[in-house]
Amino acid sequence: MRSNRTLKYFSGFIKKIPDLTGKERVILLGRLRKKTHIMIGKSFGVTEGRIRQIEKTSIRKIKSKSHQLNLFRKDRI
């Protein structure tokens, strides 16, 4: 189970990434809060497979080198 502190940290981080679209943010935040692909898909009117695709591309954006370097900047600590 994730702690509130962990959820707050990652939620804040996801909200600050400029490369993510609004839909990508909502999907990642929903998954962080343990919503299923089916539940999220119903809210957008798309299939669970499409939600997985969007989630995968948004995670790929987060894993990019520039965002990883942002995590370890000294002024964020």
Secondary structure, DSSP 8 states (H G I E B T S, - for coil): ---HHHHHHHHHHHHH-TTS-HHHHHHHHHHHTT--HHHHHHHHTS-HHHHHHHHHHHHHHHTSHHHHHHHT-GGG-
